[in-house]
Amino acid sequence: MLIEINFDGIIGPSHNYAGLSHGNLAATRNRGETSFPRAAALQGVAKMRANLALGLAQGIFLPHARPDHRWLASLGTRFEDAPPHSQAQALSASPMWAANAATVSPAPDAADGTCHLSVANLVTMPHRSHEWPETLAQLRLAFADPAFTVHAPVPAPFGDEGAANHMRLAASHEAPGVEVFVYGISGGPFPARQHPDASAAVARKHRLERVLFVQQSEEAIAAGAFHNDVVAVANGPVLFAHELAFAGKDRFYADLRTMLPQVEIVEVPAAQVSLADAIKSYLFNAQLVTLPSGEMALVLPGEARDTPSVWRWLQEHVAGNGPIRRLEVVDVRQSMANGGGPACLRLRVVCDPATVDPRFLVDEGKLDRIARVIEAHWPEAIPFDSIADPALIARVEAARRVLLETLEIPELL
């Protein structure tokens, strides 16, 4: 039986605010602030508990080894000798944002009948460009069953940001779908991270038959929508998007309606919610999910409730006859301050849970064990001027080791 599983990245013990992501307004704005890794990781666990309470299947990805000594060695240096910007890039906890781990195409969409996952290369940002080898190792462990085909990344220089620039629409999770790849050409002062050639390469490797390619609007990228999932999200037959999300949207919508006649497009007008408010609140960087009852819910960050224009629009939509029937608010403020909302923290995989390595699936009991490790071993706070402290580095490395031992995943040590 095919269901959707949300795999959340556990927020790592090196979570800090180095402001490394050009074009991510929140990350830039909070550069140099003190971070709280323990609170951040526990917020992530609480979000996973909330998803379980909704009746959703939940999985995890593990924090990467930080600092990334292998990457620094390839640069001819060691952490203690590296310049400050390289130290920050090597210590980044950005793998927590699992939406950038890979692009996923469920088996009903692929000509060979397997679920395809292509690890994202993330080459646009130096601090993320070295994530893919360890992400690939986790994907090959979690999805080793023949039901999956796991691909190495598209080669540089074709930037690929994974599921954050990819959407799937279908009558239901287990039905054949239309896969939408959103690429960027220009972003004004900011880089467009998803290269059209990367999107096309992933679609070919996944052996997809019903595909659409659409350009993210320059206006959206310039406003701070560094990924498509900051201005649009899809689930089942529903596309939920800001009016200014796409370039050439009329053609895109027409093509989508032709390929999936039952599609329901919910567009939020810029006159009611500005791009600035949508991006500040992460209205669209929410988990749009189908509950066991069949109704759709939107899992939102608290910042959406705190933004009057956004909350007003949501209340009006839920009160009407729209497809989103329920709003669930979660606290992920530590992630939000670094520019990642609820949708950034998860990768959606439609598959049979029996084909997934059970070590990567969680229930309440396993989340209890994870939380205990976090409470005992994650640093409470990391002032930005202390990220190179040898005592902090030792604690970060030990914390990850305890988590992997607790979860019995020695392959990643």
MOFEN-V447331 format. One record per residue. RES is the residue in one small letter. PSI is psi as a letter, one per 30 degrees, with the letter a starting at -180 (999 if undefined). Layout:
BEGIN
RES_PSI / RES_PSI
END
This chain:
BEGIN
m_k / l_k / i_l / e_k / i_k / n_j / f_j / d_k / g_k / i_k / i_k / g_l / p_f / s_g / h_j / n_l / y_i / a_f / g_h / l_f / s_j / h_k / g_f / n_j / l_e / a_e / a_e / t_e / r_e / n_g / r_k / g_f / e_l / t_k / s_l / f_i / p_e / r_e / a_e / a_e / a_e / l_e / q_e / g_e / v_e / a_e / k_e / m_e / r_e / a_e / n_e / l_e / a_f / l_f / g_g / l_l / a_k / q_k / g_l / i_l / f_l / l_l / p_k / h_l / a_k / r_k / p_l / d_i / h_e / r_e / w_e / l_e / a_e / s_f / l_g / g_g / t_l / r_l / f_e / e_f / d_f / a_l / p_l / p_e / h_e / s_e / q_e / a_e / q_e / a_f / l_f / s_k / a_g / s_f / p_f / m_f / w_i / a_f / a_f / n_g / a_e / a_l / t_k / v_k / s_j / p_l / a_e / p_f / d_f / a_k / a_f / d_g / g_g / t_l / c_k / h_k / l_k / s_j / v_k / a_k / n_f / l_h / v_f / t_e / m_k / p_e / h_f / r_f / s_f / h_g / e_e / w_e / p_e / e_e / t_e / l_e / a_e / q_e / l_e / r_f / l_e / a_e / f_h / a_f / d_k / p_f / a_f / f_l / t_j / v_k / h_k / a_l / p_l / v_k / p_l / a_l / p_g / f_j / g_k / d_k / e_g / g_b / a_f / a_f / n_h / h_k / m_l / r_k / l_k / a_l / a_e / s_l / h_e / e_f / a_l / p_k / g_l / v_k / e_k / v_j / f_k / v_j / y_l / g_k / i_e / s_l / g_h / g_c / p_f / f_l / p_k / a_j / r_f / q_j / h_k / p_e / d_e / a_e / s_e / a_e / a_e / v_e / a_e / r_e / k_e / h_f / r_h / l_k / e_f / r_j / v_k / l_k / f_k / v_k / q_k / q_k / s_k / e_e / e_e / a_e / i_e / a_f / a_f / g_g / a_i / f_f / h_l / n_e / d_g / v_f / v_g / a_k / v_k / a_l / n_k / g_b / p_g / v_k / l_k / f_j / a_l / h_k / e_e / l_g / a_e / f_k / a_k / g_h / k_e / d_e / r_e / f_e / y_e / a_e / d_e / l_e / r_e / t_e / m_f / l_i / p_f / q_g / v_k / e_j / i_j / v_j / e_k / v_j / p_k / a_f / a_f / q_e / v_j / s_l / l_e / a_e / d_e / a_e / i_e / k_e / s_f / y_h / l_e / f_f / n_h / a_l / q_j / l_j / v_l / t_k / l_l / p_f / s_f / g_f / e_l / m_k / a_l / l_j / v_j / l_l / p_l / g_f / e_f / a_e / r_f / d_f / t_j / p_e / s_e / v_e / w_e / r_e / w_e / l_e / q_e / e_e / h_e / v_e / a_f / g_a / n_g / g_l / p_f / i_j / r_f / r_k / l_k / e_k / v_k / v_l / d_j / v_h / r_e / q_e / s_e / m_e / a_f / n_g / g_g / g_k / g_a / p_e / a_e / c_e / l_f / r_k / l_k / r_k / v_j / v_j / c_l / d_k / p_f / a_f / t_f / v_k / d_j / p_f / r_f / f_g / l_k / v_l / d_a / e_e / g_e / k_e / l_e / d_e / r_e / i_e / a_e / r_e / v_e / i_e / e_e / a_f / h_f / w_k / p_k / e_e / a_k / i_j / p_k / f_e / d_g / s_g / i_f / a_g / d_k / p_e / a_e / l_e / i_e / a_e / r_e / v_e / e_e / a_e / a_e / r_e / r_e / v_e / l_e / l_e / e_e / t_e / l_f / e_h / i_i / p_f / e_f / l_f / l_999
END
